């Protein structure tokens, strides 16, 4: 076991020293906004009574990877599968780069392979939550539309 700050954990993930799944990558990117546990605790206490919402990512399989779509993303379905019973998976023959260039409203985790994730968010977070810092494990730049 090793204690790491969120930026250190992300860097270790990028260098393939450690691995964690996309939801944890997303949360580490959110935690990067806070420089101390006290700062995080202050934010959490102030935000605690605002409310929360249930999320279920929807997987979009692309020609060269996949995208986990989250609520607010322009490709997120109106009626997501909150129970997992429908096993909702969307697919396209387009490449991730094309999907990113065509898009404009993002709340997604791009997964090029098991060690290459990127978070793209340009929506307003609900209930005074804080959006993750947009992190990319490679040098792809889709920020031109953000």
C-alpha positions in Angstrom: 0.0 0.0 0.0 1.1 3.5 -0.7 -0.5 6.8 0.1 -0.7 9.1 -2.9 -2.3 12.5 -3.5 -4.9 12.5 -6.3 -2.5 14.1 -8.8 0.2 11.5 -7.8 -2.3 8.7 -8.2 -3.2 9.9 -11.7 0.4 10.2 -12.6 1.1 6.7 -11.4 -1.9 5.5 -13.4 -0.5 7.2 -16.5 2.8 5.5 -16.1 1.0 2.2 -15.5 2.4 1.7 -12.0 -1.2 1.3 -10.8 -4.6 0.8 -12.3 -8.1 1.9 -11.3 -11.4 1.7 -13.2 -13.0 4.7 -15.0 -15.3 5.8 -12.1 -12.3 6.1 -9.7 -10.3 8.0 -12.4 -13.2 10.4 -12.6 -13.3 10.9 -8.9 -9.5 11.3 -8.6 -9.9 14.1 -11.2 -12.5 15.7 -9.0 -10.3 15.4 -5.9 -7.5 17.3 -7.8 -9.4 20.5 -7.0 -8.5 20.2 -3.3 -5.0 20.7 -2.0 -5.8 19.3 1.5 -8.1 17.0 3.3 -9.4 20.0 5.3 -10.3 21.8 2.1 -12.2 18.8 0.9 -14.0 18.4 4.2 -15.0 22.1 4.2 -16.4 21.7 0.6 -18.2 18.5 1.5 -19.8 20.0 4.6 -21.0 23.1 2.8 -22.4 21.0 -0.1 -23.9 18.2 2.0 -27.5 19.4 2.1 -27.7 20.4 -1.5 -28.8 17.0 -2.8 -27.6 14.3 -5.1 -28.6 12.3 -8.1 -28.3 8.7 -9.2 -26.0 8.2 -12.2 -25.6 5.3 -14.5 -22.9 5.5 -17.2 -24.0 4.3 -20.6 -21.3 2.7 -22.7 -20.8 3.9 -26.3 -18.5 1.5 -28.2 -16.6 3.2 -31.0 -14.3 1.9 -33.7 -11.1 2.6 -31.6 -12.3 2.5 -28.0 -15.3 3.4 -25.9 -16.9 6.3 -24.1 -18.7 6.2 -20.8 -21.5 8.7 -21.3 -22.7 10.5 -18.1 -25.9 12.6 -17.5 -25.8 15.9 -19.3 -23.7 14.7 -22.2 -25.4 15.3 -25.6 -25.2 11.6 -26.4 -26.6 10.4 -23.1 -29.9 8.6 -23.6 -33.1 10.2 -22.2 -34.1 6.9 -20.5 -30.9 5.3 -19.2 -30.9 1.8 -17.7 -30.6 2.5 -13.9 -30.9 -1.2 -12.9 -28.6 -2.9 -15.4 -31.4 -5.1 -16.6 -31.4 -3.8 -20.1 -27.6 -4.0 -20.5 -27.7 -0.8 -22.6 -24.7 -0.5 -24.8 -24.6 1.9 -27.8 -22.2 1.5 -30.7 -20.9 3.4 -33.7 -18.4 2.8 -36.5 -17.0 6.3 -35.9 -13.7 6.8 -34.2 -13.4 8.6 -30.9 -11.6 11.6 -32.4 -14.6 12.1 -34.8 -17.1 11.8 -32.0 -15.2 14.4 -30.0 -14.9 16.8 -32.9 -18.6 16.5 -33.8 -19.7 17.0 -30.2 -20.2 20.1 -28.1 -21.7 19.2 -24.8 -19.5 16.7 -22.9 -19.8 14.7 -19.7 -17.8 11.6 -20.6 -14.9 9.3 -19.9 -13.1 8.4 -23.1 -11.4 4.9 -22.9 -8.9 4.2 -25.6 -7.6 1.2 -23.8 -7.3 -0.2 -20.3 -4.5 2.3 -19.4 -5.6 5.3 -21.4 -8.6 7.3 -20.0 -9.6 10.9 -20.5 -12.3 12.9 -18.8 -14.1 15.6 -20.7 -16.7 17.8 -19.0 -18.1 21.1 -20.0 -21.5 21.0 -18.3 -22.6 22.7 -15.1 -22.5 20.3 -12.2 -25.8 19.9 -10.3 -26.2 20.4 -6.5 -23.1 22.4 -6.2 -20.9 19.4 -7.0 -17.6 20.2 -8.5 -16.7 18.9 -12.0 -13.5 16.9 -12.4 -10.4 18.5 -13.9 -10.2 17.4 -17.5 -7.4 14.9 -17.6 -6.0 12.9 -20.5 -3.6 10.0 -20.3 -2.2 10.7 -23.8 -1.6 13.8 -25.9 -4.9 13.8 -27.7 -6.4 17.3 -27.7 -10.1 17.6 -28.1 -10.3 20.9 -26.2 -10.8 23.0 -29.3 -14.6 22.7 -28.8 -14.6 23.0 -25.0 
